[in-house]
C-alpha cells in the first residue's frame, strides 16, 4: 500500500467513525428503520452532518446535505449504510447525493434490504460518482444487527438478559428477586429495552413479578416519550392468563400486548419480523423460557448481570436446562466484561 493510499484509508476511517457517532444519536428512536449517520467532508473538513431520527422523517443524508449547503458540491459523503434507492415515505437518498453534486461516497456496508441491495451504489456509479464500500463495516453493522439479520434471514436478533447471583441464581425459592442487582445494572437494562422492537416474557414472570417492562429512563439521551414502546409478548402456552385475570397484571392491560400460546418459538420470531417489524428482540423471563430459547439455539447474544452475592442451593436457577453429559453443555464465548455499579455485565455469544 502506497503512502497516499494509507493516508486515504486513515482519513476514511476517521470520518466514518464520526458518521457512526452520528448514527448512534438515533439508536433508540429510529425503529423499525436502521440507525444511520452521514458526514459531508470538503477539503478534509466536516461541512455537514446528520442522522436519521425517526421513521417517516428524512434520512441521514438529507440532514447532512442540508447542513452542508453549497459546500456539498464536490465533497465526499461518508454514510454508515448504503443510501436508499427507492421511494418510500421519503425520496431516494442516492438521488439526493447526486443532485447535491457530491463527488465521492464512502459507505460502511451495503443494505441487504431487497428494496436497496446494491441499487443505491449502482445509481451513484451510474452518475459517475466515485464509491468506496467497506470502511469500518463491523463497527457500523453493530448498530443495526437486528435490521441486518432480519433483512438477510427474516429472523430477528435475539438478546437474552439474565440477572443472577455469583452462584447462578435468579430468585429465592419463594420467588423473591427484587433486587439482586443494583440500580446501575437496572439502568443499563433500560438501554436494551429502548433498542428492542419486542420484549418476550413468560406467564410465570407476569404472575409472580407483575413487571412493567417499559422504557422509563431519563438517561438515554432522549426522553422516554421519544422511544417507540417495545411490543410485549407473553408466552402463555398453558393459557394461565385468562381474560378475567388480565386486569390483575400491568402488562395485560395494554391493548398491544401479544399472547403466544404455540410451542413453536421459531414461528413466533418470524411473526415478529413479518407482521410487527420487530428486528431486535429482548427476552426478560424466567428459567423455563430462557432454557427453551437457548436449547433451540435461538439466542444471538446472552447478557448476564452478575451480582456479588450468593443465594444458595435452594434458590432458583438461571436456566432450566439439564444436560446429562459435558458434550450436551451450552457453551459461549465472552464478547465483553464490564463493571456496572457493584455488578458485572457479561456479554456472551453462543459457540
ZADO-1210 file (C-alpha; in nm, 4 decimals, padded with zeros to 6 digits):
<atoms>
<atom x="00.0000" y="00.0000" z="00.0000" code="UNK" pos="1"/>
<atom x="00.1404" y="00.3372" z="-00.1019" code="UNK" pos="2"/>
<atom x="00.1711" y="00.6234" z="00.1496" code="UNK" pos="3"/>
<atom x="-00.1097" y="00.8024" z="-00.0374" code="UNK" pos="4"/>
<atom x="-00.3415" y="00.5019" z="-00.0115" code="UNK" pos="5"/>
<atom x="-00.2550" y="00.4590" z="00.3564" code="UNK" pos="6"/>
<atom x="-00.3370" y="00.8235" z="00.4253" code="UNK" pos="7"/>
<atom x="-00.6668" y="00.7919" z="00.2359" code="UNK" pos="8"/>
<atom x="-00.7657" y="00.4835" z="00.4341" code="UNK" pos="9"/>
<atom x="-00.6846" y="00.6540" z="00.7634" code="UNK" pos="10"/>
<atom x="-00.8849" y="00.9586" z="00.6598" code="UNK" pos="11"/>
<atom x="-01.1803" y="00.7459" z="00.5509" code="UNK" pos="12"/>
<atom x="-01.1784" y="00.5564" z="00.8817" code="UNK" pos="13"/>
<atom x="-01.1672" y="00.8790" z="01.0816" code="UNK" pos="14"/>
<atom x="-01.4628" y="01.0391" z="00.9067" code="UNK" pos="15"/>
<atom x="-01.6609" y="00.7146" z="00.9015" code="UNK" pos="16"/>
<atom x="-01.6199" y="00.6933" z="01.2780" code="UNK" pos="17"/>
<atom x="-01.7703" y="01.0412" z="01.3002" code="UNK" pos="18"/>
<atom x="-02.0625" y="00.9194" z="01.0873" code="UNK" pos="19"/>
<atom x="-02.1062" y="00.6204" z="01.3218" code="UNK" pos="20"/>
<atom x="-02.1213" y="00.8575" z="01.6185" code="UNK" pos="21"/>
<atom x="-02.3934" y="01.0497" z="01.4350" code="UNK" pos="22"/>
<atom x="-02.5879" y="00.7271" z="01.3761" code="UNK" pos="23"/>
<atom x="-02.5811" y="00.6499" z="01.7475" code="UNK" pos="24"/>
<atom x="-02.7910" y="00.9612" z="01.8117" code="UNK" pos="25"/>
<atom x="-03.0883" y="00.7829" z="01.6558" code="UNK" pos="26"/>
<atom x="-03.0264" y="00.4398" z="01.8076" code="UNK" pos="27"/>
<atom x="-03.3318" y="00.4462" z="02.0364" code="UNK" pos="28"/>
<atom x="-03.5737" y="00.6390" z="01.8147" code="UNK" pos="29"/>
<atom x="-03.5459" y="00.5087" z="01.4565" code="UNK" pos="30"/>
<atom x="-03.7191" y="00.1728" z="01.4930" code="UNK" pos="31"/>
<atom x="-03.8095" y="-00.0091" z="01.2794" code="UNK" pos="32"/>
<atom x="-03.5697" y="00.1760" z="01.0496" code="UNK" pos="33"/>
<atom x="-03.1931" y="00.1299" z="01.0923" code="UNK" pos="34"/>
<atom x="-02.9806" y="00.3889" z="01.2713" code="UNK" pos="35"/>
<atom x="-02.7789" y="00.5712" z="01.0043" code="UNK" pos="36"/>
<atom x="-02.5346" y="00.8602" z="01.0177" code="UNK" pos="37"/>
<atom x="-02.3804" y="01.0759" z="00.7459" code="UNK" pos="38"/>
<atom x="-02.0906" y="01.3226" z="00.7395" code="UNK" pos="39"/>
<atom x="-02.0070" y="01.5552" z="00.4449" code="UNK" pos="40"/>
<atom x="-01.6387" y="01.6423" z="00.4086" code="UNK" pos="41"/>
<atom x="-01.4846" y="01.9160" z="00.1944" code="UNK" pos="42"/>
<atom x="-01.1047" y="01.9671" z="00.1902" code="UNK" pos="43"/>
<atom x="-01.0681" y="01.7392" z="00.4939" code="UNK" pos="44"/>
<atom x="-01.3130" y="01.9484" z="00.6949" code="UNK" pos="45"/>
<atom x="-01.6597" y="01.8417" z="00.8108" code="UNK" pos="46"/>
<atom x="-01.9088" y="02.0766" z="00.6471" code="UNK" pos="47"/>
<atom x="-02.2299" y="01.8810" z="00.7151" code="UNK" pos="48"/>
<atom x="-02.3557" y="01.6045" z="00.9415" code="UNK" pos="49"/>
<atom x="-02.6837" y="01.4353" z="01.0173" code="UNK" pos="50"/>
<atom x="-02.8581" y="01.1207" z="01.1355" code="UNK" pos="51"/>
<atom x="-03.1933" y="00.9515" z="01.0813" code="UNK" pos="52"/>
<atom x="-03.4004" y="01.0412" z="01.3899" code="UNK" pos="53"/>
<atom x="-03.7288" y="00.8630" z="01.3290" code="UNK" pos="54"/>
<atom x="-03.9163" y="00.6505" z="01.0764" code="UNK" pos="55"/>
<atom x="-04.1020" y="00.8768" z="00.8361" code="UNK" pos="56"/>
<atom x="-03.8591" y="01.1657" z="00.8781" code="UNK" pos="57"/>
<atom x="-03.5760" y="01.2475" z="00.6328" code="UNK" pos="58"/>
<atom x="-03.2771" y="01.0158" z="00.6269" code="UNK" pos="59"/>
<atom x="-02.9269" y="01.0974" z="00.7491" code="UNK" pos="60"/>
<atom x="-02.8002" y="01.2045" z="00.4050" code="UNK" pos="61"/>
<atom x="-03.0740" y="01.4656" z="00.3673" code="UNK" pos="62"/>
<atom x="-02.9967" y="01.6261" z="00.7032" code="UNK" pos="63"/>
<atom x="-02.6217" y="01.6245" z="00.6306" code="UNK" pos="64"/>
<atom x="-02.6690" y="01.7779" z="00.2833" code="UNK" pos="65"/>
<atom x="-02.8932" y="02.0485" z="00.4241" code="UNK" pos="66"/>
<atom x="-02.6299" y="02.1219" z="00.6881" code="UNK" pos="67"/>
<atom x="-02.3561" y="02.1431" z="00.4226" code="UNK" pos="68"/>
<atom x="-02.5489" y="02.3586" z="00.1772" code="UNK" pos="69"/>
<atom x="-02.3443" y="02.4597" z="-00.1288" code="UNK" pos="70"/>
<atom x="-02.0297" y="02.3181" z="00.0314" code="UNK" pos="71"/>
<atom x="-02.1619" y="01.9747" z="-00.0652" code="UNK" pos="72"/>
<atom x="-02.0610" y="02.0384" z="-00.4277" code="UNK" pos="73"/>
<atom x="-01.7511" y="01.8314" z="-00.4988" code="UNK" pos="74"/>
<atom x="-01.7426" y="01.6954" z="-00.1435" code="UNK" pos="75"/>
<atom x="-01.7176" y="01.3423" z="-00.0038" code="UNK" pos="76"/>
<atom x="-02.0108" y="01.1861" z="00.1826" code="UNK" pos="77"/>
<atom x="-01.9475" y="00.9235" z="00.4496" code="UNK" pos="78"/>
<atom x="-02.2553" y="00.7088" z="00.5159" code="UNK" pos="79"/>
<atom x="-02.2864" y="00.4195" z="00.7625" code="UNK" pos="80"/>
<atom x="-02.5304" y="00.2255" z="00.5401" code="UNK" pos="81"/>
<atom x="-02.5823" y="00.2181" z="00.1650" code="UNK" pos="82"/>
<atom x="-02.8009" y="00.5140" z="00.0551" code="UNK" pos="83"/>
<atom x="-03.1524" y="00.4050" z="-00.0338" code="UNK" pos="84"/>
<atom x="-03.2594" y="00.3910" z="-00.3974" code="UNK" pos="85"/>
<atom x="-03.6358" y="00.3594" z="-00.3598" code="UNK" pos="86"/>
<atom x="-03.9177" y="00.5967" z="-00.2768" code="UNK" pos="87"/>
<atom x="-04.0920" y="00.5121" z="00.0486" code="UNK" pos="88"/>
<atom x="-04.2130" y="00.7722" z="00.2935" code="UNK" pos="89"/>
<atom x="-03.9073" y="00.9736" z="00.1853" code="UNK" pos="90"/>
<atom x="-03.7348" y="01.0211" z="-00.1555" code="UNK" pos="91"/>
<atom x="-03.4257" y="00.8161" z="-00.2521" code="UNK" pos="92"/>
<atom x="-03.1113" y="00.9350" z="-00.0734" code="UNK" pos="93"/>
<atom x="-02.8875" y="00.8217" z="-00.3588" code="UNK" pos="94"/>
<atom x="-03.0596" y="01.0744" z="-00.5850" code="UNK" pos="95"/>
<atom x="-03.0253" y="01.3452" z="-00.3208" code="UNK" pos="96"/>
<atom x="-02.6482" y="01.2900" z="-00.3124" code="UNK" pos="97"/>
<atom x="-02.6311" y="01.3009" z="-00.6922" code="UNK" pos="98"/>
<atom x="-02.8371" y="01.6195" z="-00.7172" code="UNK" pos="99"/>
<atom x="-02.6277" y="01.7886" z="-00.4470" code="UNK" pos="100"/>
<atom x="-02.3114" y="01.7468" z="-00.6553" code="UNK" pos="101"/>
<atom x="-02.1325" y="01.5021" z="-00.4271" code="UNK" pos="102"/>
<atom x="-01.8105" y="01.3784" z="-00.5900" code="UNK" pos="103"/>
<atom x="-01.7346" y="01.0711" z="-00.3771" code="UNK" pos="104"/>
<atom x="-01.9364" y="00.8496" z="-00.1424" code="UNK" pos="105"/>
<atom x="-01.7822" y="00.6220" z="00.1201" code="UNK" pos="106"/>
<atom x="-02.0175" y="00.3531" z="00.2539" code="UNK" pos="107"/>
<atom x="-01.9589" y="00.1323" z="00.5572" code="UNK" pos="108"/>
<atom x="-02.1699" y="-00.1534" z="00.4238" code="UNK" pos="109"/>
<atom x="-02.4361" y="-00.2480" z="00.1701" code="UNK" pos="110"/>
<atom x="-02.8025" y="-00.2546" z="00.2692" code="UNK" pos="111"/>
<atom x="-02.9418" y="-00.6113" z="00.2471" code="UNK" pos="112"/>
<atom x="-03.2976" y="-00.4758" z="00.2253" code="UNK" pos="113"/>
<atom x="-03.4321" y="-00.6201" z="-00.1036" code="UNK" pos="114"/>
<atom x="-03.5562" y="-00.2714" z="-00.1951" code="UNK" pos="115"/>
<atom x="-03.1971" y="-00.1451" z="-00.1912" code="UNK" pos="116"/>
<atom x="-02.9453" y="-00.4345" z="-00.2057" code="UNK" pos="117"/>
<atom x="-02.6736" y="-00.2648" z="-00.4112" code="UNK" pos="118"/>
<atom x="-02.9021" y="-00.0472" z="-00.6220" code="UNK" pos="119"/>
<atom x="-02.8107" y="00.2652" z="-00.4269" code="UNK" pos="120"/>
<atom x="-02.4418" y="00.2168" z="-00.5045" code="UNK" pos="121"/>
<atom x="-02.5228" y="00.1388" z="-00.8667" code="UNK" pos="122"/>
<atom x="-02.7184" y="00.4651" z="-00.9035" code="UNK" pos="123"/>
<atom x="-02.4233" y="00.6599" z="-00.7662" code="UNK" pos="124"/>
<atom x="-02.1756" y="00.4905" z="-01.0001" code="UNK" pos="125"/>
<atom x="-02.4029" y="00.5465" z="-01.2991" code="UNK" pos="126"/>
<atom x="-02.3901" y="00.9178" z="-01.2118" code="UNK" pos="127"/>
<atom x="-02.0073" y="00.8916" z="-01.2262" code="UNK" pos="128"/>
<atom x="-01.9666" y="00.9342" z="-00.8531" code="UNK" pos="129"/>
<atom x="-01.6698" y="00.7507" z="-00.7028" code="UNK" pos="130"/>
<atom x="-01.7922" y="00.4957" z="-00.4476" code="UNK" pos="131"/>
<atom x="-01.5915" y="00.3110" z="-00.1813" code="UNK" pos="132"/>
<atom x="-01.7607" y="00.0340" z="00.0187" code="UNK" pos="133"/>
<atom x="-01.6353" y="-00.1463" z="00.3280" code="UNK" pos="134"/>
<atom x="-01.4956" y="00.1153" z="00.5660" code="UNK" pos="135"/>
<atom x="-01.5482" y="00.0258" z="00.9357" code="UNK" pos="136"/>
<atom x="-01.8172" y="-00.2209" z="00.8306" code="UNK" pos="137"/>
<atom x="-01.8105" y="-00.4211" z="01.1541" code="UNK" pos="138"/>
<atom x="-01.8461" y="-00.1119" z="01.3751" code="UNK" pos="139"/>
<atom x="-02.1307" y="00.0241" z="01.1648" code="UNK" pos="140"/>
<atom x="-02.3176" y="-00.3065" z="01.1485" code="UNK" pos="141"/>
<atom x="-02.3041" y="-00.3365" z="01.5285" code="UNK" pos="142"/>
<atom x="-02.5614" y="-00.0547" z="01.5440" code="UNK" pos="143"/>
<atom x="-02.8136" y="-00.2439" z="01.3324" code="UNK" pos="144"/>
<atom x="-02.7631" y="-00.6138" z="01.3990" code="UNK" pos="145"/>
<atom x="-03.1366" y="-00.6735" z="01.4141" code="UNK" pos="146"/>
<atom x="-03.2264" y="-00.4893" z="01.0947" code="UNK" pos="147"/>
<atom x="-02.9441" y="-00.6536" z="00.9007" code="UNK" pos="148"/>
<atom x="-03.0226" y="-01.0042" z="01.0267" code="UNK" pos="149"/>
<atom x="-03.3948" y="-00.9625" z="00.9569" code="UNK" pos="150"/>
<atom x="-03.3315" y="-00.8426" z="00.6010" code="UNK" pos="151"/>
<atom x="-03.0998" y="-01.1388" z="00.5396" code="UNK" pos="152"/>
<atom x="-03.2838" y="-01.4197" z="00.7192" code="UNK" pos="153"/>
<atom x="-03.6352" y="-01.2936" z="00.8139" code="UNK" pos="154"/>
<atom x="-03.5416" y="-01.3652" z="01.1765" code="UNK" pos="155"/>
<atom x="-03.4718" y="-01.1035" z="01.4479" code="UNK" pos="156"/>
<atom x="-03.1570" y="-01.0584" z="01.6529" code="UNK" pos="157"/>
<atom x="-03.2374" y="-01.2102" z="01.9922" code="UNK" pos="158"/>
<atom x="-03.0825" y="-01.0982" z="02.3206" code="UNK" pos="159"/>
<atom x="-03.1415" y="-01.2913" z="02.6411" code="UNK" pos="160"/>
<atom x="-03.0913" y="-01.0866" z="02.9568" code="UNK" pos="161"/>
<atom x="-03.0467" y="-01.2545" z="03.2957" code="UNK" pos="162"/>
<atom x="-02.9749" y="-01.1018" z="03.6386" code="UNK" pos="163"/>
<atom x="-02.8033" y="-01.3541" z="03.8598" code="UNK" pos="164"/>
<atom x="-02.6001" y="-01.4127" z="04.1739" code="UNK" pos="165"/>
<atom x="-02.2451" y="-01.5492" z="04.1814" code="UNK" pos="166"/>
<atom x="-02.3864" y="-01.8999" z="04.2097" code="UNK" pos="167"/>
<atom x="-02.6159" y="-01.8592" z="03.9106" code="UNK" pos="168"/>
<atom x="-02.9414" y="-01.7984" z="04.0952" code="UNK" pos="169"/>
<atom x="-03.2087" y="-01.5514" z="03.9896" code="UNK" pos="170"/>
<atom x="-03.4543" y="-01.5583" z="04.2819" code="UNK" pos="171"/>
<atom x="-03.5155" y="-01.7169" z="04.6175" code="UNK" pos="172"/>
<atom x="-03.7212" y="-02.0348" z="04.6344" code="UNK" pos="173"/>
<atom x="-04.0241" y="-01.8202" z="04.7267" code="UNK" pos="174"/>
<atom x="-03.9824" y="-01.6179" z="04.4061" code="UNK" pos="175"/>
<atom x="-03.8414" y="-01.3113" z="04.5847" code="UNK" pos="176"/>
<atom x="-03.5998" y="-01.1400" z="04.3421" code="UNK" pos="177"/>
<atom x="-03.6123" y="-00.7626" z="04.3977" code="UNK" pos="178"/>
<atom x="-03.3407" y="-00.6721" z="04.3828" code="UNK" pos="179"/>
<atom x="-03.0429" y="-00.8984" z="04.3135" code="UNK" pos="180"/>
<atom x="-02.8530" y="-00.6462" z="04.1035" code="UNK" pos="181"/>
<atom x="-02.8002" y="-00.2792" z="04.1822" code="UNK" pos="182"/>
<atom x="-02.9568" y="00.0356" z="04.0346" code="UNK" pos="183"/>
<atom x="-02.6749" y="00.0895" z="03.7820" code="UNK" pos="184"/>
<atom x="-02.7341" y="-00.2530" z="03.6263" code="UNK" pos="185"/>
<atom x="-03.1093" y="-00.1965" z="03.6160" code="UNK" pos="186"/>
<atom x="-03.0493" y="00.1386" z="03.4462" code="UNK" pos="187"/>
<atom x="-02.8331" y="-00.0348" z="03.1861" code="UNK" pos="188"/>
<atom x="-03.1200" y="-00.2731" z="03.1077" code="UNK" pos="189"/>
<atom x="-03.3191" y="00.0319" z="03.0025" code="UNK" pos="190"/>
<atom x="-03.0805" y="00.0706" z="02.7072" code="UNK" pos="191"/>
<atom x="-03.1525" y="-00.2871" z="02.5989" code="UNK" pos="192"/>
<atom x="-03.5258" y="-00.2265" z="02.6168" code="UNK" pos="193"/>
<atom x="-03.5010" y="00.1048" z="02.4326" code="UNK" pos="194"/>
<atom x="-03.3396" y="-00.0533" z="02.1275" code="UNK" pos="195"/>
<atom x="-03.5717" y="-00.3572" z="02.1207" code="UNK" pos="196"/>
<atom x="-03.8756" y="-00.3876" z="01.8974" code="UNK" pos="197"/>
<atom x="-04.0256" y="-00.6521" z="02.1249" code="UNK" pos="198"/>
<atom x="-03.9757" y="-00.7879" z="02.4756" code="UNK" pos="199"/>
<atom x="-04.0625" y="-01.1515" z="02.5372" code="UNK" pos="200"/>
<atom x="-04.1556" y="-01.2766" z="02.8814" code="UNK" pos="201"/>
<atom x="-04.3444" y="-01.5710" z="03.0272" code="UNK" pos="202"/>
<atom x="-04.6765" y="-01.6015" z="03.2067" code="UNK" pos="203"/>
<atom x="-04.4930" y="-01.7188" z="03.5211" code="UNK" pos="204"/>
<atom x="-04.2926" y="-01.3956" z="03.5311" code="UNK" pos="205"/>
<atom x="-04.6095" y="-01.1916" z="03.4806" code="UNK" pos="206"/>
<atom x="-04.7917" y="-01.3735" z="03.7613" code="UNK" pos="207"/>
<atom x="-04.5004" y="-01.3751" z="04.0070" code="UNK" pos="208"/>
<atom x="-04.3463" y="-01.0307" z="03.9450" code="UNK" pos="209"/>
<atom x="-04.6192" y="-00.8268" z="03.7714" code="UNK" pos="210"/>
<atom x="-04.3463" y="-00.6324" z="03.5842" code="UNK" pos="211"/>
<atom x="-04.3815" y="-00.3227" z="03.3680" code="UNK" pos="212"/>
<atom x="-04.1016" y="-00.3995" z="03.1176" code="UNK" pos="213"/>
<atom x="-04.1243" y="-00.0433" z="02.9868" code="UNK" pos="214"/>
<atom x="-03.8715" y="00.2232" z="02.8895" code="UNK" pos="215"/>
<atom x="-03.8722" y="00.4892" z="03.1596" code="UNK" pos="216"/>
<atom x="-03.5106" y="00.6045" z="03.1859" code="UNK" pos="217"/>
<atom x="-03.4171" y="00.9703" z="03.1593" code="UNK" pos="218"/>
<atom x="-03.0522" y="00.8811" z="03.0934" code="UNK" pos="219"/>
<atom x="-03.0794" y="00.7651" z="02.7318" code="UNK" pos="220"/>
<atom x="-03.0025" y="01.0995" z="02.5704" code="UNK" pos="221"/>
<atom x="-03.3660" y="01.1187" z="02.4594" code="UNK" pos="222"/>
<atom x="-03.6843" y="01.1304" z="02.6637" code="UNK" pos="223"/>
<atom x="-03.8746" y="00.8031" z="02.7160" code="UNK" pos="224"/>
<atom x="-04.1645" y="00.9510" z="02.5177" code="UNK" pos="225"/>
<atom x="-03.9426" y="00.9651" z="02.2052" code="UNK" pos="226"/>
<atom x="-03.8662" y="00.5929" z="02.2208" code="UNK" pos="227"/>
<atom x="-04.1145" y="00.3717" z="02.0313" code="UNK" pos="228"/>
<atom x="-04.2540" y="00.1406" z="02.3016" code="UNK" pos="229"/>
<atom x="-04.1488" y="-00.2222" z="02.2523" code="UNK" pos="230"/>
<atom x="-04.4262" y="-00.4711" z="02.1856" code="UNK" pos="231"/>
<atom x="-04.4765" y="-00.7018" z="02.4834" code="UNK" pos="232"/>
<atom x="-04.5066" y="-01.0725" z="02.4022" code="UNK" pos="233"/>
<atom x="-04.6244" y="-01.3074" z="02.6765" code="UNK" pos="234"/>
<atom x="-04.5646" y="-01.6790" z="02.6301" code="UNK" pos="235"/>
<atom x="-04.8822" y="-01.8260" z="02.7754" code="UNK" pos="236"/>
<atom x="-04.8738" y="-02.1806" z="02.6466" code="UNK" pos="237"/>
<atom x="-05.0745" y="-02.3105" z="02.9434" code="UNK" pos="238"/>
<atom x="-05.3353" y="-02.0356" z="02.8985" code="UNK" pos="239"/>
<atom x="-05.2900" y="-01.9140" z="03.2543" code="UNK" pos="240"/>
<atom x="-05.3799" y="-01.5552" z="03.1703" code="UNK" pos="241"/>
<atom x="-05.7497" y="-01.5762" z="03.1016" code="UNK" pos="242"/>
<atom x="-05.9486" y="-01.2687" z="03.0025" code="UNK" pos="243"/>
<atom x="-06.0895" y="-01.2473" z="03.3537" code="UNK" pos="244"/>
<atom x="-05.7438" y="-01.2448" z="03.5141" code="UNK" pos="245"/>
<atom x="-05.5774" y="-00.9963" z="03.2819" code="UNK" pos="246"/>
<atom x="-05.6861" y="-00.6877" z="03.4728" code="UNK" pos="247"/>
<atom x="-05.4682" y="-00.8045" z="03.7632" code="UNK" pos="248"/>
<atom x="-05.1426" y="-00.7596" z="03.5714" code="UNK" pos="249"/>
<atom x="-04.9932" y="-00.4422" z="03.4308" code="UNK" pos="250"/>
<atom x="-04.8654" y="-00.5926" z="03.1053" code="UNK" pos="251"/>
<atom x="-05.2055" y="-00.7402" z="03.0298" code="UNK" pos="252"/>
<atom x="-05.3802" y="-00.4037" z="03.0428" code="UNK" pos="253"/>
<atom x="-05.2090" y="-00.2906" z="02.7226" code="UNK" pos="254"/>
<atom x="-05.4125" y="-00.3498" z="02.4090" code="UNK" pos="255"/>
<atom x="-05.0945" y="-00.4087" z="02.2047" code="UNK" pos="256"/>
<atom x="-04.9732" y="-00.6990" z="02.4214" code="UNK" pos="257"/>
<atom x="-04.9331" y="-01.0185" z="02.2186" code="UNK" pos="258"/>
<atom x="-05.0187" y="-01.3578" z="02.3741" code="UNK" pos="259"/>
<atom x="-04.8348" y="-01.6508" z="02.2196" code="UNK" pos="260"/>
<atom x="-04.9773" y="-01.9910" z="02.3047" code="UNK" pos="261"/>
<atom x="-04.7958" y="-02.2004" z="02.0455" code="UNK" pos="262"/>
<atom x="-04.4864" y="-02.4083" z="02.1261" code="UNK" pos="263"/>
<atom x="-04.3228" y="-02.3006" z="01.8002" code="UNK" pos="264"/>
<atom x="-04.0768" y="-02.0284" z="01.9021" code="UNK" pos="265"/>
<atom x="-03.9260" y="-02.0032" z="01.5536" code="UNK" pos="266"/>
<atom x="-04.2678" y="-01.9154" z="01.4170" code="UNK" pos="267"/>
<atom x="-04.3050" y="-01.6521" z="01.6890" code="UNK" pos="268"/>
<atom x="-03.9769" y="-01.4852" z="01.5931" code="UNK" pos="269"/>
<atom x="-04.0640" y="-01.4935" z="01.2231" code="UNK" pos="270"/>
<atom x="-04.4038" y="-01.3410" z="01.3017" code="UNK" pos="271"/>
<atom x="-04.2427" y="-01.0595" z="01.4978" code="UNK" pos="272"/>
<atom x="-04.0397" y="-00.9705" z="01.1891" code="UNK" pos="273"/>
<atom x="-04.3032" y="-01.0173" z="00.9188" code="UNK" pos="274"/>
<atom x="-04.6091" y="-00.8753" z="01.0961" code="UNK" pos="275"/>
<atom x="-04.4706" y="-00.6384" z="01.3595" code="UNK" pos="276"/>
<atom x="-04.1379" y="-00.5282" z="01.2046" code="UNK" pos="277"/>
<atom x="-03.9543" y="-00.6136" z="01.5260" code="UNK" pos="278"/>
<atom x="-03.5913" y="-00.6739" z="01.4334" code="UNK" pos="279"/>
<atom x="-03.4275" y="-00.6719" z="01.7781" code="UNK" pos="280"/>
<atom x="-03.5910" y="-00.8834" z="02.0477" code="UNK" pos="281"/>
<atom x="-03.5121" y="-00.8887" z="02.4187" code="UNK" pos="282"/>
<atom x="-03.6038" y="-01.1831" z="02.6416" code="UNK" pos="283"/>
<atom x="-03.6708" y="-01.0981" z="03.0058" code="UNK" pos="284"/>
<atom x="-03.8172" y="-01.4110" z="03.1567" code="UNK" pos="285"/>
<atom x="-03.7651" y="-01.6988" z="03.3961" code="UNK" pos="286"/>
<atom x="-03.5567" y="-02.0133" z="03.3721" code="UNK" pos="287"/>
<atom x="-03.8082" y="-02.2108" z="03.1650" code="UNK" pos="288"/>
<atom x="-03.8404" y="-01.9545" z="02.8853" code="UNK" pos="289"/>
<atom x="-03.4658" y="-01.8859" z="02.8883" code="UNK" pos="290"/>
<atom x="-03.3944" y="-02.2573" z="02.8634" code="UNK" pos="291"/>
<atom x="-03.6371" y="-02.3015" z="02.5738" code="UNK" pos="292"/>
<atom x="-03.4734" y="-02.0318" z="02.3615" code="UNK" pos="293"/>
<atom x="-03.1218" y="-02.1448" z="02.4479" code="UNK" pos="294"/>
<atom x="-03.1848" y="-02.5139" z="02.3845" code="UNK" pos="295"/>
<atom x="-03.3282" y="-02.4320" z="02.0409" code="UNK" pos="296"/>
<atom x="-03.0252" y="-02.2137" z="01.9614" code="UNK" pos="297"/>
<atom x="-03.2404" y="-01.9056" z="01.9091" code="UNK" pos="298"/>
<atom x="-03.0310" y="-01.6685" z="02.1197" code="UNK" pos="299"/>
<atom x="-02.7799" y="-01.4472" z="01.9385" code="UNK" pos="300"/>
<atom x="-02.6475" y="-01.2715" z="02.2478" code="UNK" pos="301"/>
<atom x="-02.6561" y="-01.3601" z="02.6167" code="UNK" pos="302"/>
<atom x="-02.6257" y="-01.0709" z="02.8623" code="UNK" pos="303"/>
<atom x="-02.5707" y="-01.1635" z="03.2261" code="UNK" pos="304"/>
<atom x="-02.5741" y="-00.9074" z="03.5055" code="UNK" pos="305"/>
<atom x="-02.3932" y="-01.0811" z="03.7899" code="UNK" pos="306"/>
<atom x="-02.4281" y="-00.9500" z="04.1438" code="UNK" pos="307"/>
<atom x="-02.1590" y="-01.0159" z="04.4070" code="UNK" pos="308"/>
<atom x="-02.3829" y="-01.2313" z="04.6265" code="UNK" pos="309"/>
<atom x="-02.4639" y="-01.5966" z="04.6903" code="UNK" pos="310"/>
<atom x="-02.8272" y="-01.7091" z="04.7172" code="UNK" pos="311"/>
<atom x="-02.7692" y="-02.0766" z="04.7923" code="UNK" pos="312"/>
<atom x="-02.8759" y="-02.4151" z="04.6617" code="UNK" pos="313"/>
<atom x="-03.2478" y="-02.3703" z="04.7224" code="UNK" pos="314"/>
<atom x="-03.2705" y="-02.0509" z="04.5164" code="UNK" pos="315"/>
<atom x="-03.3972" y="-02.0650" z="04.1578" code="UNK" pos="316"/>
<atom x="-03.1559" y="-02.1483" z="03.8772" code="UNK" pos="317"/>
<atom x="-03.0935" y="-01.9017" z="03.5950" code="UNK" pos="318"/>
<atom x="-03.1749" y="-02.1501" z="03.3183" code="UNK" pos="319"/>
<atom x="-03.3993" y="-02.4555" z="03.3083" code="UNK" pos="320"/>
<atom x="-03.1534" y="-02.6871" z="03.1392" code="UNK" pos="321"/>
<atom x="-03.0361" y="-03.0319" z="03.2419" code="UNK" pos="322"/>
<atom x="-02.7612" y="-03.1676" z="03.0156" code="UNK" pos="323"/>
<atom x="-02.6539" y="-03.5174" z="03.1123" code="UNK" pos="324"/>
<atom x="-02.3024" y="-03.5011" z="02.9684" code="UNK" pos="325"/>
<atom x="-02.0392" y="-03.2363" z="02.9025" code="UNK" pos="326"/>
<atom x="-02.0976" y="-03.2901" z="02.5325" code="UNK" pos="327"/>
<atom x="-02.4506" y="-03.1513" z="02.5786" code="UNK" pos="328"/>
<atom x="-02.3431" y="-02.8336" z="02.7565" code="UNK" pos="329"/>
<atom x="-02.4311" y="-02.4914" z="02.6191" code="UNK" pos="330"/>
<atom x="-02.1083" y="-02.3036" z="02.5525" code="UNK" pos="331"/>
<atom x="-02.0410" y="-01.9353" z="02.4903" code="UNK" pos="332"/>
<atom x="-01.7514" y="-01.7033" z="02.4244" code="UNK" pos="333"/>
<atom x="-01.7033" y="-01.3778" z="02.6095" code="UNK" pos="334"/>
<atom x="-01.7530" y="-01.0707" z="02.3971" code="UNK" pos="335"/>
<atom x="-01.7110" y="-00.8194" z="02.6791" code="UNK" pos="336"/>
<atom x="-01.6993" y="-00.7871" z="03.0554" code="UNK" pos="337"/>
<atom x="-01.7513" y="-00.4574" z="03.2363" code="UNK" pos="338"/>
<atom x="-01.8244" y="-00.3412" z="03.5865" code="UNK" pos="339"/>
<atom x="-02.1523" y="-00.1545" z="03.6251" code="UNK" pos="340"/>
<atom x="-02.2006" y="-00.0159" z="03.9720" code="UNK" pos="341"/>
<atom x="-02.1372" y="-00.3056" z="04.2077" code="UNK" pos="342"/>
<atom x="-02.2207" y="-00.5691" z="03.9451" code="UNK" pos="343"/>
<atom x="-02.0583" y="-00.7256" z="03.6398" code="UNK" pos="344"/>
<atom x="-02.2119" y="-00.7154" z="03.2940" code="UNK" pos="345"/>
<atom x="-02.1078" y="-01.0168" z="03.0891" code="UNK" pos="346"/>
<atom x="-02.1897" y="-01.0195" z="02.7187" code="UNK" pos="347"/>
<atom x="-02.1525" y="-01.3613" z="02.5575" code="UNK" pos="348"/>
<atom x="-02.2055" y="-01.5099" z="02.2139" code="UNK" pos="349"/>
<atom x="-02.3058" y="-01.8743" z="02.1607" code="UNK" pos="350"/>
<atom x="-02.0427" y="-02.1009" z="02.0112" code="UNK" pos="351"/>
</atoms>
